[in-house]
């Protein structure tokens, strides 16, 4: 019998502990998403392509009167990703009320940087695609992947000032808020005001429950599901329900939800999203596919538009005296962080799926997002490393 405790100890030390340490590592999310992307790309372009894509697009049969998503892909994008947006919404609320965005002085620099990092990439995209069939994709290069960008920044360890990482996090959170507004306002369908009214009534009920200090996680879950169902059928994208529900969670309860959801979201939901949405069949005419105005608009919007917009608007905020450069950083490093913000990945791919219904257009945009992420990683790391060697 004594052998069993030793066996458990060996398993815990040799297998479970390394997994736990990996999950706690800030780079783990990016590594996991990258691995899932490579796996999905491989399967989509192998002899198992039809089977793999068939699983992703498999139809799920529900009674028509339920009006819910009808395929595995839609359940991931419209259902599970709502939980991701719930986590994002809590991050936004915490930072606005009690964090890096809780005062004008704290918020002005990342806010200015985020605005520049959304406007300039969109303008770059529009410059290529204003009068083309790809015009709807202007929101794709506006997005930043918080987990991926921070994970890459952590590769340089102490060579990147903590203040600069906080700046990137605050910038990315505001960027997410901007992406959420863009999705809600521009990438929905025809509006059903009745369902919006039903959603509003549930929101009011949850707010009253919280006001009377009757908050309970089960009530939040059930209320969130009702809000999701109403938003899904209203014509606004269903994932917005996650943000709305998060904003109703009392501030002192946020850590409990974030702790409970951090690992499931980052190591289950986001990997499933990556697996389902990067099953891209690379065309034989690859060069032609990645040299369309669509791919150039996305690629240059992310790789050039992001760092230019973030750096320019940050410089203006500092020069006008409204904001202060992160302590211990220099402009080269700040531009490097702007380059890392060009890792759109999760949000960019998500907006791609909303912007285009044509699979070919989706795949071209996704390839551009993936190429843009690789270039942004290399450019960002080079600039951050150079910035450390050349303080200014």
C-alpha positions in Angstrom: 0.0 0.0 0.0 2.9 2.3 0.7 3.7 2.2 -3.0 0.5 4.2 -3.9 1.4 7.4 -2.0 4.8 7.3 -3.6 3.2 6.8 -7.0 0.9 9.7 -6.4 3.8 11.8 -5.3 5.8 10.9 -8.4 2.8 11.7 -10.7 2.2 15.0 -8.9 5.8 16.0 -9.1 6.5 14.7 -12.6 3.3 15.5 -14.4 0.8 17.7 -12.5 3.2 20.2 -11.1 4.8 21.1 -14.4 1.4 21.5 -15.9 0.3 23.8 -13.1 3.5 25.8 -13.4 2.9 26.1 -17.2 -0.6 27.4 -16.7 0.6 30.0 -14.2 3.3 31.2 -16.7 2.1 34.4 -18.4 3.5 33.0 -21.7 1.3 29.9 -21.5 -1.8 31.3 -23.1 0.2 32.5 -26.2 2.0 29.2 -26.5 -1.2 27.2 -26.2 -3.0 29.4 -28.8 0.0 29.1 -31.2 0.1 25.3 -30.8 -3.7 25.1 -31.5 -3.3 27.3 -34.5 -0.5 25.2 -36.0 -2.4 22.0 -35.3 -5.6 23.3 -37.0 -3.7 24.6 -40.0 -2.0 21.2 -40.3 -5.2 19.3 -40.1 -7.0 21.6 -42.6 -4.3 21.1 -45.2 -3.7 17.3 -44.6 -5.5 14.2 -45.8 -7.8 14.7 -42.8 -9.0 18.1 -44.0 -12.6 17.1 -44.9 -13.0 15.3 -41.6 -11.6 18.1 -39.5 -13.6 20.9 -41.2 -16.6 18.6 -41.1 -16.4 18.4 -37.3 -16.1 22.1 -37.0 -19.0 22.9 -39.3 -21.2 20.0 -38.0 -24.8 20.9 -37.8 -26.5 20.5 -34.4 -30.2 19.9 -34.6 -32.4 21.8 -32.2 -36.1 22.6 -32.4 -36.5 25.7 -34.7 -38.6 27.5 -32.0 -35.5 27.6 -29.7 -33.6 30.0 -32.1 -30.1 29.1 -30.9 -26.8 28.5 -32.8 -27.0 25.6 -35.1 -23.4 24.4 -35.6 -20.3 23.6 -33.6 -18.5 26.7 -35.0 -21.5 28.9 -34.1 -21.7 27.5 -30.6 -18.0 28.3 -30.0 -18.2 31.8 -31.5 -21.6 32.8 -30.3 -21.8 30.8 -27.1 -18.5 29.9 -25.5 -16.9 33.2 -26.5 -19.5 35.0 -24.5 -17.7 33.6 -21.4 -14.5 35.1 -22.8 -16.2 38.4 -23.2 -17.5 38.1 -19.6 -14.0 37.8 -18.4 -12.9 40.8 -20.6 -15.9 42.8 -19.2 -14.8 42.2 -15.7 -11.2 43.3 -16.5 -12.6 46.5 -18.0 -14.9 47.2 -15.0 -12.1 46.6 -12.4 -9.6 48.8 -14.3 -12.2 51.6 -14.7 -13.3 51.6 -11.0 -10.2 50.6 -9.1 -7.3 50.2 -11.5 -5.1 51.7 -14.1 -8.0 53.5 -15.8 -9.7 54.8 -12.6 -8.6 58.4 -12.9 -8.0 60.8 -15.8 -4.3 61.1 -15.1 -3.9 57.3 -15.1 -6.1 56.7 -18.1 -5.2 59.5 -20.5 -2.0 58.0 -22.0 -3.3 54.4 -22.6 -6.6 55.9 -23.8 -4.9 58.1 -26.3 -2.6 55.3 -27.4 -5.6 52.9 -27.8 -7.6 55.5 -29.8 -4.6 56.0 -32.1 -4.1 52.2 -32.3 -7.7 51.8 -33.5 -8.1 54.8 -35.8 -4.9 54.5 -37.8 -5.1 50.8 -38.6 -8.7 51.3 -39.7 -7.6 54.1 -42.0 -4.8 52.0 -43.4 -7.3 49.3 -44.2 -9.8 51.7 -45.7 -7.1 53.2 -47.9 -6.7 49.8 -49.6 -10.4 48.7 -49.6 -12.7 51.7 -49.5 -14.4 50.9 -52.8 -13.9 47.1 -53.0 -15.9 44.1 -52.0 -13.8 43.9 -48.8 -14.8 47.2 -47.4 -16.6 45.6 -44.4 -13.3 44.4 -42.9 -12.1 47.7 -41.6 -12.6 46.6 -38.0 -10.2 43.6 -38.3 -6.8 45.4 -37.8 -8.2 47.5 -34.9 -8.0 44.7 -32.4 -5.2 43.7 -29.9 -4.9 40.3 -28.2 -4.2 41.0 -24.6 -3.0 37.6 -23.6 -0.8 37.1 -26.6 0.8 40.5 -26.6 1.5 40.4 -22.8 2.8 36.9 -23.1 5.3 37.9 -25.8 6.4 41.0 -23.7 7.1 38.7 -20.8 9.7 36.8 -22.9 12.1 39.7 -22.3 11.5 39.5 -18.5 13.0 42.4 -16.5 14.4 44.0 -19.6 10.9 45.5 -20.2 9.9 47.9 -17.3 6.8 46.8 -15.4 5.3 50.2 -16.1 5.4 49.5 -19.8 3.7 46.2 -19.3 1.0 47.9 -17.3 0.7 50.5 -20.1 0.2 47.7 -22.7 -2.4 46.0 -20.5 -4.4 49.2 -20.0 -4.1 50.0 -23.7 -5.3 46.5 -24.7 -8.2 46.7 -22.3 -9.4 50.0 -23.8 -8.8 48.5 -27.3 -11.1 45.6 -26.3 -13.7 48.1 -25.2 -13.5 49.8 -28.6 -13.7 46.4 -30.4 -16.8 45.5 -28.3 -18.4 48.8 -29.3 -17.5 48.2 -33.0 -19.0 44.7 -32.9 -22.2 45.9 -31.2 -22.7 48.9 -33.5 -21.4 47.8 -36.9 -21.4 44.0 -37.0 -24.8 43.0 -35.9 -27.9 42.2 -38.0 -31.4 43.7 -38.2 -32.4 44.9 -34.7 -35.3 43.2 -32.8 -36.4 45.8 -30.3 -38.6 43.4 -28.4 -35.7 41.1 -27.6 -33.6 44.1 -26.6 -36.4 45.1 -24.2 -36.5 41.6 -22.7 -32.7 41.8 -22.2 -33.1 45.2 -20.5 -35.7 43.9 -18.1 -33.3 41.1 -17.1 -30.5 43.6 -16.6 -32.7 45.8 -14.4 -33.7 42.7 -12.4 -30.0 41.7 -11.8 -29.1 45.3 -10.9 -31.9 45.4 -8.3 -30.8 42.1 -6.9 -27.2 43.5 -6.5 -28.5 46.7 -5.0 -30.3 44.8 -2.2 -27.1 42.8 -1.7 -28.7 39.5 -2.7 -26.0 38.7 -5.2 -25.5 34.9 -5.8 -23.4 33.3 -8.5 -26.2 31.1 -9.7 -28.5 34.1 -10.2 -25.7 35.8 -12.2 -25.3 32.6 -14.4 -29.0 32.2 -15.1 -29.5 36.0 -15.7 -26.5 36.0 -18.0 -27.9 33.1 -20.0 -31.2 34.9 -20.4 -29.4 38.1 -21.5 -27.4 36.0 -23.9 -30.5 34.5 -25.4 -32.2 37.8 -25.8 -29.1 39.5 -27.3 -28.6 36.6 -29.6 -32.1 37.0 -31.0 -32.0 40.8 -31.0 -29.6 41.1 -34.0 -26.7 42.4 -31.9 -23.9 39.9 -31.6 -24.5 37.6 -28.7 -21.1 37.9 -27.1 -22.0 41.4 -26.0 -24.1 39.7 -23.4 -20.9 38.6 -21.6 -19.8 42.2 -21.2 -23.2 43.4 -20.0 -23.4 40.7 -17.4 -19.9 41.4 -16.2 -20.7 45.0 -15.6 -23.5 43.9 -13.3 -21.1 41.9 -11.0 -20.3 43.8 -7.8 -16.7 45.0 -7.7 -15.9 42.9 -4.6 -17.1 39.7 -6.3 -15.0 40.2 -9.4 -11.9 38.3 -8.1 -14.0 35.2 -7.3 -15.3 35.1 -10.9 -12.0 35.9 -12.5 -10.2 33.2 -10.4 -12.8 30.6 -11.4 -12.8 31.5 -15.1 -9.2 32.3 -15.8 -8.0 28.8 -16.6 -11.2 27.5 -18.3 -11.3 30.5 -20.6 -7.6 30.6 -21.4 -6.9 26.9 -21.7 -10.2 25.6 -23.0 -12.4 28.2 -24.6 -9.7 30.2 -26.4 -7.9 27.1 -27.6 -11.2 25.7 -29.0 -11.8 29.1 -30.7 -8.3 28.9 -32.2 -8.8 25.3 -33.4 -12.2 26.1 -34.9 -11.3 29.4 -36.6 -7.9 28.7 -38.0 -8.9 25.7 -40.0 -7.7 27.6 -43.1 -7.2 25.7 -46.3 -4.2 27.4 -47.8 -4.9 27.9 -51.5 -2.6 26.7 -54.3 -2.3 30.3 -55.5 -1.0 31.3 -52.1 0.9 34.3 -53.4 -2.1 35.7 -55.1 -4.3 35.1 -52.0 -2.0 37.1 -49.7 -1.4 40.0 -52.1 -5.0 41.1 -52.4 -6.1 44.5 -51.1 -7.8 42.6 -48.3 -4.7 41.0 -47.1 -2.6 44.1 -47.5 -5.1 46.2 -45.6 -5.2 43.8 -42.7 -1.5 43.1 -42.7 -0.3 46.7 -42.9 -3.0 47.9 -40.6 -1.7 45.6 -37.9 2.0 45.7 -38.5 2.3 49.5 -39.4 -1.0 51.1 -38.4 -0.9 49.8 -34.8 2.6 51.1 -33.8 2.3 54.3 -35.8 -1.1 55.1 -34.3 -0.2 54.2 -30.7 3.2 56.0 -30.8 1.8 59.1 -32.5 -1.1 59.6 -30.2 1.1 58.8 -27.1 3.6 61.4 -28.3 0.8 64.0 -28.6 -0.5 63.2 -25.2 2.9 63.6 -23.6 3.8 66.7 -25.6 0.6 68.4 -24.6 1.2 67.6 -21.0 -1.9 65.5 -20.6 -0.1 62.2 -20.1 3.3 61.0 -18.9 5.6 58.4 -20.5 5.7 55.2 -18.5 8.5 55.5 -15.8 11.7 53.9 -16.8 10.8 53.5 -20.5 11.9 55.2 -23.7 10.3 55.9 -27.0 11.9 53.0 -28.8 10.4 50.6 -26.2 7.0 52.4 -26.4 7.0 51.9 -30.2 8.0 48.3 -29.5 4.9 47.9 -27.3 2.9 49.4 -30.1 4.2 46.8 -32.5 3.2 44.0 -30.1 -0.3 45.5 -30.1 -0.4 44.5 -33.7 -0.9 40.9 -32.5 -4.7 41.0 -33.2 -5.2 37.2 -33.2 -8.3 36.3 -31.1 -10.2 39.6 -31.6 -9.1 40.1 -35.2 -10.1 36.6 -36.2 -13.4 37.1 -34.3 -14.2 40.3 -36.2 -13.2 38.6 -39.5 -16.0 36.0 -39.0 -18.5 38.8 -38.5 -17.3 41.0 -41.3 -17.4 38.4 -44.1 -19.7 35.5 -44.9 -17.6 34.3 -47.8 -15.2 31.6 -46.6 -12.6 32.6 -49.1 -12.6 36.2 -47.8 -12.5 34.9 -44.3 -9.5 32.7 -45.0 -7.6 35.5 -46.8 -8.1 37.8 -43.8 -7.2 35.1 -41.3 -3.9 34.4 -43.1 -3.1 38.1 -43.0 -3.9 38.2 -39.3 -1.6 35.2 -38.6 1.2 36.7 -40.8 0.7 40.0 -39.1 1.0 38.4 -35.7 4.3 36.8 -36.6 5.8 40.0 -38.0 4.5 42.0 -35.0 6.2 39.6 -32.6 9.5 39.9 -34.3 9.3 43.6 -34.8 8.1 44.2 -31.2 10.9 42.1 -29.6 13.6 43.7 -31.8 12.4 47.2 -30.8 12.1 46.4 -27.1 15.5 44.8 -27.0 17.1 47.8 -28.9 15.2 50.2 -26.6 16.8 48.6 -23.5 20.3 49.0 -25.0 19.6 52.6 -26.1 17.8 54.5 -23.3 16.4 57.9 -24.2 
